[in-house]
């Protein structure tokens, strides 16, 4: 258990903790007072604040595990009581997990605000920079909070800023914003039940100070209530349906900032707290986590395969990748936890990069549908190369970071199979579905890259140019991280960043990321040598000859059409049809149930006095039964 000390006894750490939380919040509130026409200056202020808070995150990184109490009013007995009361609720936890997440929150905030200076200069979201900073401050607060009520306050405010970071420019986007707010708000309400049960069972609200065995119905309900909040924030099945809609309708920078990076970091961070600190999981709950993990992987990637809107495609993949993280934590082993955390970071890197790349394409073309695009690789080379790296990373292609974390998950599943529980005996199922999900991810990103960058270029895009440097520079940084985190995974990244959280372990098998990277480099070098030796670059490109007429443009076959085959399989066609009717959308199902109940109740109010007398008598009887 962490050592409990007053925050005043660690002045440098205490100052950094308070600075990280208060500066973005206060600066964000101050930005509301600056007119929107000075949007560039607001962006520059936001950039400076992100740099300053990132510096503080670096300062506290590596600090020994501490639970810090906010100072109260000194000098009197009453003041001492206030201090004690404050220490019960306003406490902060610095350990290896929170320090890890703080670093990456800071990194993504800096890169996305740099991108936003150009992308958001037209004011797509009013008070964007103010909400950006409030989101940053609340994210720091949620990660640092050691008290569940304090955590819930920051967590709830993040739901409001998520709602405000989407531009309700039409009825569809406004409906998406409302859907997001309702789902996040409903999950927060359910979390309150879980927190109340933990208080009832343990008498404590400390995240680091409780460890609850899931051996009875109350503890299981508490676990499921908190798990609901984690899954909704991260975008896991069945609370995921807001993510694809948000990705489609929100500005690319908002999608990269929240669903792609911060929401994933926070949702999985809370999952780590739930499974590693607050609860001791039973075999049945591990089976539940593993089942939800593979369902999230397969269901979301199958939906991504048939998407025509590339932003919505990325939204479903944001859901699918969460499944791998849940698998890692469901395993419960050191390699599983490290793999889950590693994939959490990797996903935030390449997924935020993909959303920013999508923003670059939309910024230059104004198109959101894959069939409306094509041939942009020569016109936007940096966006194309970085998008290709992100696509290969998320698909698990070596030597990129996505392959490294997925391979660790596969190793963890195989090791998990040596156990005697029911979930352990199904290890081959978890492994097969995880590998299948990776293969289907590759298939859908062939559509993404091929349809946008490699297919025939339309004449309307002949004059398209690369985006400004402030937009492609964050992409280049994230792409470089995809390479470095993949190449140096086993020797540097996992031992230095993730083993301090999960515990030290040996990598099973003979896989080594550096050796795999060397083999990939050798194969690429041989390919280029063969290409040069055979002089393959001397070829001629001509249009199709059809009766002497130029028909290639009219005869072109849109890339997404190749994937319609999935919707024509007998079983899949039924599932896809039900998905289009929103039978798997928990928000839509809840809305239908509420409307049906409301209609049913309205029919009972026929305006007849005897009917109201019956209702009144029934109400009195129910109240008496409760009171007795």
Secondary structure, DSSP 8 states (H G I E B T S, - for coil): --EEEEGGGSHHHHHHHHHHHHHHHHHHHHHTTS-GGGHHHHHHHHHHHHHHHHHHHHHHTT---EEEE-----SSHHHHHHHHHHHHHSEEEESHHHHHHHHHHHHHHHHHHHHHHHHTTT-SSTTHHHHHHHHHHHHHHHHHB-BHHHHHHHHHHHHHHHHHTS---SHHHHHHHHHHHHHHHHHHHHHHHHHHHHHHHHS--BSSS--EE--SHHHHHHHHHHHHHHHHHHT-TTS-HHHHHHHHHS-HHHHHHIIIIIHHHHHHHHHHHIIIIIEE--HHHHHHHHHHHHHHHHHHHHHHHT--BHHHHHHHHHHHHHHHHHHHHHH-SHHHHHHHHHHHHHHHHHHHHHHHHHHHHHHHH---BGGG----TTTSHHHHHHHHHHHHHHTT-TTSHHHHHHHHHHHHHHHHTTS-SHHHHTHHHHHHHHHHHHHHHHHHHHHHHIIIIIS---GGGTT-----HHHHHHHHHHHHHHHHHHHTIIIIIIIIIIHHHH------SS--HHHHHHHHHHHHHHHHHHHHHTTTT-------EETTEE-HHHH---GGGGGGGGGGSHHHHHHHHHHHTTTT-HHHHHHHHHHHHHHHHHHH--S-HHHHHHHHHHHHHHHHHHH-
